[in-house]
Amino acid sequence: MIGFFDSGFGGLTILKEVLGVDVKSGLAKKIDVKSGTKKITSVSLSAYDFIYLGDTARAPYGNHSPETIYRFTTEAVDFLFRQGCELVVLACFSASANALRKIQQEWLPTHYPNKKVLGVLIPTAESAALLSKKGKVGILGTRATVKSGALETELKKRRADLQIISQAAPLLVPLIEEGWDKRLETKKILRYYLKPLKKSAIDTLILACTHYPVLQKEIKIMMGKKVTIINPGEAEKKSLADYLLRHPEIEEKLSQKGQCRFLTTDRPEDFERLGSKFLGWSFKAEKVSL
Protein backbone atom coordinates (compact mmCIF):
# COMPACT_ATOMS: atom_id res chain seq x y z
CA MET A 1 0.00 0.00 0.00
CA ILE A 2 0.91 3.63 -0.48
CA GLY A 3 0.16 6.00 2.39
CA PHE A 4 -0.74 9.65 1.95
CA PHE A 5 -0.49 11.93 4.95
CA ASP A 6 -1.64 15.48 5.57
CA SER A 7 -2.59 17.49 8.62
CA GLY A 8 -6.11 17.72 7.26
CA PHE A 9 -7.97 17.71 3.96
CA GLY A 10 -5.44 19.37 1.65
CA GLY A 11 -3.60 16.19 0.74
CA LEU A 12 -6.79 14.95 -0.88
CA THR A 13 -6.08 17.37 -3.73
CA ILE A 14 -2.79 15.50 -4.26
CA LEU A 15 -4.47 12.09 -4.05
CA LYS A 16 -7.10 13.24 -6.55
CA GLU A 17 -4.40 14.08 -9.09
CA VAL A 18 -2.52 10.84 -8.43
CA LEU A 19 -5.60 8.67 -8.93
CA GLY A 20 -6.20 10.36 -12.26
CA VAL A 21 -2.90 9.20 -13.76
CA ASP A 22 -3.05 6.81 -16.70
CA VAL A 23 -6.21 5.17 -15.38
CA LYS A 24 -6.92 3.04 -18.45
CA SER A 25 -3.49 1.66 -19.25
CA GLY A 26 -3.07 -0.73 -16.34
CA LEU A 27 0.32 -1.77 -15.00
CA ALA A 28 2.59 -2.96 -17.78
CA LYS A 29 5.69 -5.04 -17.12
CA LYS A 30 8.11 -6.79 -19.41
CA ILE A 31 10.93 -9.25 -18.86
CA ASP A 32 14.42 -7.85 -19.28
CA VAL A 33 16.04 -10.37 -21.63
CA LYS A 34 19.56 -9.95 -20.27
CA SER A 35 18.80 -10.14 -16.55
CA GLY A 36 15.59 -12.13 -16.59
CA THR A 37 14.06 -9.67 -14.14
CA LYS A 38 10.81 -7.75 -14.47
CA LYS A 39 11.14 -4.22 -15.72
CA ILE A 40 8.30 -1.76 -15.25
CA THR A 41 7.54 0.14 -18.45
CA SER A 42 4.48 2.08 -17.29
CA VAL A 43 2.38 2.55 -14.20
CA SER A 44 -1.27 3.22 -13.50
CA LEU A 45 -1.20 4.77 -10.05
CA SER A 46 -4.94 4.18 -9.60
CA ALA A 47 -4.27 0.42 -9.65
CA TYR A 48 -2.46 0.54 -6.30
CA ASP A 49 -4.01 0.45 -2.83
CA PHE A 50 -3.90 3.69 -0.85
CA ILE A 51 -4.47 4.81 2.72
CA TYR A 52 -5.07 8.50 3.33
CA LEU A 53 -4.59 9.86 6.84
CA GLY A 54 -5.68 13.34 7.84
CA ASP A 55 -4.61 14.45 11.33
CA THR A 56 -7.55 16.83 11.65
CA ALA A 57 -7.49 16.72 15.46
CA ARG A 58 -4.19 18.64 15.45
CA ALA A 59 -4.58 20.68 12.26
CA PRO A 60 -3.41 23.01 10.92
CA TYR A 61 0.28 22.12 11.19
CA GLY A 62 1.35 25.40 9.61
CA ASN A 63 1.05 27.33 12.87
CA HIS A 64 3.10 24.86 14.96
CA SER A 65 6.83 24.87 15.70
CA PRO A 66 9.21 22.73 13.57
CA GLU A 67 9.78 20.41 16.54
CA THR A 68 6.06 19.82 17.00
CA ILE A 69 5.51 19.28 13.28
CA TYR A 70 8.32 16.71 13.23
CA ARG A 71 6.84 14.83 16.21
CA PHE A 72 3.32 14.81 14.77
CA THR A 73 4.61 13.70 11.36
CA THR A 74 6.70 10.80 12.67
CA GLU A 75 3.71 9.58 14.69
CA ALA A 76 1.56 9.63 11.56
CA VAL A 77 4.16 7.93 9.37
CA ASP A 78 4.73 5.25 12.01
CA PHE A 79 0.97 4.62 12.11
CA LEU A 80 0.77 4.24 8.33
CA PHE A 81 3.70 1.83 8.26
CA ARG A 82 2.00 -0.27 10.93
CA GLN A 83 -1.09 -0.35 8.71
CA GLY A 84 0.97 -2.05 6.02
CA CYS A 85 2.23 0.83 3.88
CA GLU A 86 5.58 0.32 2.14
CA LEU A 87 5.79 3.92 0.95
CA VAL A 88 4.39 7.10 2.51
CA VAL A 89 3.96 10.44 0.75
CA LEU A 90 3.89 13.56 2.93
CA ALA A 91 1.13 15.37 1.06
CA CYS A 92 1.64 18.40 3.28
CA PHE A 93 4.12 21.23 2.72
CA SER A 94 4.51 22.02 6.41
CA ALA A 95 5.46 18.39 7.10
CA SER A 96 7.67 18.14 4.01
CA ALA A 97 9.50 21.37 4.82
CA ASN A 98 10.02 20.73 8.53
CA ALA A 99 10.23 16.94 8.89
CA LEU A 100 10.99 15.08 5.65
CA ARG A 101 14.77 15.39 5.53
CA LYS A 102 15.21 14.44 9.20
CA ILE A 103 12.84 11.50 8.78
CA GLN A 104 14.76 10.24 5.74
CA GLN A 105 18.22 10.72 7.22
CA GLU A 106 17.70 9.86 10.91
CA TRP A 107 14.33 8.32 11.72
CA LEU A 108 13.86 5.82 8.87
CA PRO A 109 17.28 4.13 9.13
CA THR A 110 16.62 3.42 12.80
CA HIS A 111 12.94 2.47 12.72
CA TYR A 112 12.04 1.33 9.19
CA PRO A 113 15.19 0.88 7.07
CA ASN A 114 13.34 -0.95 4.29
CA LYS A 115 10.53 1.58 3.84
CA LYS A 116 10.43 4.96 2.09
CA VAL A 117 9.00 8.43 2.74
CA LEU A 118 8.61 11.05 0.02
CA GLY A 119 7.26 14.60 0.04
CA VAL A 120 5.59 17.16 -2.21
CA LEU A 121 8.18 19.91 -1.78
CA ILE A 122 10.95 18.76 -4.14
CA PRO A 123 8.70 17.80 -7.11
CA THR A 124 7.00 21.18 -6.80
CA ALA A 125 10.32 23.03 -6.71
CA GLU A 126 11.52 21.12 -9.78
CA SER A 127 8.37 22.01 -11.69
CA ALA A 128 8.57 25.71 -10.80
CA ALA A 129 12.26 25.99 -11.68
CA LEU A 130 11.60 24.38 -15.04
CA LEU A 131 8.53 26.43 -15.97
CA SER A 132 9.58 29.90 -14.81
CA LYS A 133 10.57 31.91 -17.90
CA LYS A 134 11.61 35.20 -16.32
CA GLY A 135 13.05 33.68 -13.16
CA LYS A 136 10.68 35.43 -10.75
CA VAL A 137 8.92 32.88 -8.56
CA GLY A 138 6.36 33.55 -5.86
CA ILE A 139 5.57 31.22 -2.96
CA LEU A 140 2.20 31.25 -1.23
CA GLY A 141 2.31 28.97 1.81
CA THR A 142 1.65 28.46 5.49
CA ARG A 143 3.69 30.30 8.08
CA ALA A 144 5.71 27.14 8.87
CA THR A 145 6.54 26.43 5.23
CA VAL A 146 7.62 29.99 4.48
CA LYS A 147 9.61 30.34 7.70
CA SER A 148 11.49 27.07 7.09
CA GLY A 149 13.02 28.37 3.86
CA ALA A 150 13.11 24.79 2.57
CA LEU A 151 11.29 25.52 -0.67
CA GLU A 152 13.54 28.48 -1.43
CA THR A 153 16.59 26.26 -0.85
CA GLU A 154 15.34 23.59 -3.26
CA LEU A 155 14.50 26.21 -5.89
CA LYS A 156 17.97 27.76 -5.67
CA LYS A 157 19.61 24.33 -6.00
CA ARG A 158 17.93 23.99 -9.37
CA ARG A 159 18.24 27.58 -10.59
CA ALA A 160 20.60 29.96 -8.83
CA ASP A 161 19.29 32.87 -10.90
CA LEU A 162 15.79 32.75 -9.47
CA GLN A 163 14.29 35.71 -7.62
CA ILE A 164 11.98 34.32 -4.95
CA ILE A 165 9.22 36.22 -3.17
CA SER A 166 7.50 34.38 -0.31
CA GLN A 167 4.15 35.19 1.27
CA ALA A 168 2.73 33.45 4.33
CA ALA A 169 -1.05 33.03 4.30
CA PRO A 170 -1.96 31.61 7.73
CA LEU A 171 -5.69 32.29 7.50
CA LEU A 172 -6.39 30.37 4.30
CA VAL A 173 -6.24 26.80 5.64
CA PRO A 174 -8.72 27.39 8.51
CA LEU A 175 -11.09 29.19 6.12
CA ILE A 176 -10.90 26.40 3.54
CA GLU A 177 -11.42 23.69 6.18
CA GLU A 178 -14.49 25.56 7.44
CA GLY A 179 -15.90 25.38 3.92
CA TRP A 180 -15.53 29.12 3.40
CA ASP A 181 -13.66 28.88 0.09
CA LYS A 182 -16.53 30.55 -1.81
CA ARG A 183 -17.17 33.28 0.74
CA LEU A 184 -16.54 36.95 -0.04
CA GLU A 185 -14.49 37.27 3.15
CA THR A 186 -12.07 34.59 1.95
CA LYS A 187 -11.68 36.32 -1.42
CA LYS A 188 -10.80 39.58 0.31
CA ILE A 189 -8.19 37.87 2.49
CA LEU A 190 -6.79 36.02 -0.52
CA ARG A 191 -6.48 39.27 -2.46
CA TYR A 192 -4.61 40.80 0.48
CA TYR A 193 -2.09 37.92 0.51
CA LEU A 194 -1.60 38.00 -3.26
CA LYS A 195 -1.11 41.77 -3.50
CA PRO A 196 2.66 41.82 -2.71
CA LEU A 197 3.25 38.86 -5.04
CA LYS A 198 1.43 40.58 -7.87
CA LYS A 199 3.27 43.83 -7.18
CA SER A 200 6.59 41.96 -7.51
CA ALA A 201 5.68 40.97 -11.09
CA ILE A 202 6.31 37.26 -10.61
CA ASP A 203 5.83 34.98 -13.61
CA THR A 204 5.32 31.77 -11.62
CA LEU A 205 3.38 31.16 -8.39
CA ILE A 206 3.78 28.05 -6.26
CA LEU A 207 0.74 26.96 -4.27
CA ALA A 208 2.90 25.79 -1.37
CA CYS A 209 0.07 24.26 0.61
CA THR A 210 -2.01 21.32 -0.55
CA HIS A 211 -5.20 23.13 0.50
CA TYR A 212 -4.66 25.99 -1.92
CA PRO A 213 -5.64 24.19 -5.17
CA VAL A 214 -9.22 24.58 -3.89
CA LEU A 215 -8.71 28.31 -4.52
CA GLN A 216 -6.71 27.89 -7.73
CA LYS A 217 -9.34 29.31 -10.09
CA GLU A 218 -9.75 32.43 -7.95
CA ILE A 219 -5.97 32.78 -7.59
CA LYS A 220 -5.55 32.53 -11.37
CA ILE A 221 -8.12 35.27 -11.91
CA MET A 222 -6.45 37.56 -9.37
CA MET A 223 -2.90 36.95 -10.63
CA GLY A 224 -3.71 37.12 -14.33
CA LYS A 225 -3.06 34.96 -17.39
CA LYS A 226 0.67 35.72 -17.56
CA VAL A 227 1.39 34.00 -14.23
CA THR A 228 1.91 30.22 -14.28
CA ILE A 229 0.31 28.51 -11.27
CA ILE A 230 2.18 25.48 -9.91
CA ASN A 231 -0.29 22.95 -8.52
CA PRO A 232 1.61 20.53 -6.22
CA GLY A 233 -0.72 17.68 -7.13
CA GLU A 234 0.26 17.81 -10.77
CA ALA A 235 3.95 17.80 -9.83
CA GLU A 236 3.57 14.94 -7.35
CA LYS A 237 1.69 12.58 -9.68
CA LYS A 238 4.52 12.73 -12.23
CA SER A 239 7.16 12.36 -9.53
CA LEU A 240 5.50 9.35 -7.87
CA ALA A 241 5.00 7.53 -11.16
CA ASP A 242 8.63 8.17 -12.07
CA TYR A 243 9.81 7.01 -8.64
CA LEU A 244 8.03 3.66 -8.99
CA LEU A 245 9.44 3.20 -12.48
CA ARG A 246 12.95 3.75 -11.13
CA HIS A 247 12.47 1.60 -8.01
CA PRO A 248 10.95 -1.77 -8.95
CA GLU A 249 12.11 -3.16 -5.59
CA ILE A 250 9.54 -0.87 -3.93
CA GLU A 251 6.86 -1.18 -6.60
CA GLU A 252 6.73 -4.98 -6.45
CA LYS A 253 5.82 -4.83 -2.75
CA LEU A 254 2.73 -2.69 -3.35
CA SER A 255 -0.71 -4.32 -3.35
CA GLN A 256 -2.85 -3.61 -6.40
CA LYS A 257 -6.57 -3.88 -5.83
CA GLY A 258 -7.37 -0.24 -6.59
CA GLN A 259 -8.71 0.34 -3.06
CA CYS A 260 -8.64 3.53 -0.98
CA ARG A 261 -9.08 3.75 2.77
CA PHE A 262 -9.64 7.11 4.48
CA LEU A 263 -8.64 7.78 8.10
CA THR A 264 -9.00 10.83 10.31
CA THR A 265 -8.06 11.64 13.90
CA ASP A 266 -11.22 13.65 14.56
CA ARG A 267 -14.85 13.70 13.40
CA PRO A 268 -15.34 11.25 10.50
CA GLU A 269 -18.61 12.88 9.44
CA ASP A 270 -16.92 16.26 9.00
CA PHE A 271 -14.02 14.63 7.20
CA GLU A 272 -16.40 12.93 4.78
CA ARG A 273 -18.42 16.08 4.15
CA LEU A 274 -15.55 18.48 3.54
CA GLY A 275 -13.17 15.89 2.14
CA SER A 276 -15.55 15.04 -0.68
CA LYS A 277 -15.14 18.62 -1.94
CA PHE A 278 -11.37 18.19 -2.10
CA LEU A 279 -11.44 14.72 -3.64
CA GLY A 280 -14.39 15.15 -5.97
CA TRP A 281 -16.42 12.16 -4.79
CA SER A 282 -17.99 10.78 -1.61
CA PHE A 283 -16.24 8.31 0.68
CA LYS A 284 -16.44 6.77 4.14
CA ALA A 285 -13.86 7.69 6.78
CA GLU A 286 -12.70 5.91 9.93
CA LYS A 287 -11.60 7.62 13.13
CA VAL A 288 -8.21 6.53 14.47
CA SER A 289 -5.82 7.50 17.26
CA LEU A 290 -2.11 8.00 16.62
Rosetta blueprint (number, residue, H / E / L):
1 M L
2 I E
3 G E
4 F E
5 F E
6 D E
7 S L
8 G L
9 F L
10 G L
11 G H
12 L H
13 T H
14 I H
15 L H
16 K H
17 E H
18 V H
19 L H
20 G L
21 V L
22 D L
23 V L
24 K L
25 S L
26 G L
27 L L
28 A E
29 K E
30 K E
31 I E
32 D L
33 V L
34 K L
35 S L
36 G L
37 T L
38 K E
39 K E
40 I E
41 T E
42 S E
43 V L
44 S L
45 L H
46 S H
47 A H
48 Y L
49 D L
50 F E
51 I E
52 Y E
53 L E
54 G E
55 D L
56 T H
57 A H
58 R H
59 A L
60 P L
61 Y H
62 G H
63 N H
64 H L
65 S L
66 P H
67 E H
68 T H
69 I H
70 Y H
71 R H
72 F H
73 T H
74 T H
75 E H
76 A H
77 V H
78 D H
79 F H
80 L H
81 F H
82 R H
83 Q L
84 G L
85 C L
86 E L
87 L E
88 V E
89 V E
90 L E
91 A L
92 C L
93 F H
94 S H
95 A H
96 S H
97 A H
98 N H
99 A L
100 L H
101 R H
102 K H
103 I H
104 Q H
105 Q H
106 E H
107 W H
108 L H
109 P H
110 T H
111 H H
112 Y L
113 P L
114 N L
115 K L
116 K E
117 V E
118 L E
119 G E
120 V L
121 L H
122 I H
123 P H
124 T H
125 A H
126 E H
127 S H
128 A H
129 A H
130 L H
131 L H
132 S L
133 K L
134 K L
135 G L
136 K E
137 V E
138 G E
139 I E
140 L E
141 G E
142 T L
143 R H
144 A H
145 T H
146 V H
147 K H
148 S H
149 G L
150 A H
151 L H
152 E H
153 T H
154 E H
155 L H
156 K H
157 K H
158 R H
159 R L
160 A L
161 D L
162 L L
163 Q E
164 I E
165 I E
166 S E
167 Q E
168 A E
169 A L
170 P L
171 L L
172 L H
173 V H
174 P H
175 L H
176 I H
177 E H
178 E L
179 G L
180 W L
181 D L
182 K L
183 R L
184 L H
185 E H
186 T H
187 K H
188 K H
189 I H
190 L H
191 R H
192 Y H
193 Y H
194 L H
195 K H
196 P H
197 L H
198 K H
199 K H
200 S L
201 A L
202 I L
203 D L
204 T E
205 L E
206 I E
207 L E
208 A E
209 C L
210 T L
211 H L
212 Y H
213 P H
214 V H
215 L H
216 Q H
217 K H
218 E H
219 I H
220 K H
221 I H
222 M H
223 M H
224 G L
225 K L
226 K L
227 V L
228 T E
229 I E
230 I E
231 N L
232 P H
233 G H
234 E H
235 A H
236 E H
237 K H
238 K H
239 S H
240 L H
241 A H
242 D H
243 Y H
244 L H
245 L H
246 R H
247 H L
248 P H
249 E H
250 I H
251 E H
252 E L
253 K L
254 L L
255 S L
256 Q L
257 K L
258 G L
259 Q L
260 C E
261 R E
262 F E
263 L E
264 T E
265 T L
266 D L
267 R L
268 P H
269 E H
270 D H
271 F H
272 E H
273 R H
274 L H
275 G H
276 S H
277 K H
278 F H
279 L H
280 G L
281 W L
282 S L
283 F L
284 K L
285 A E
286 E E
287 K E
288 V L
289 S L
290 L L
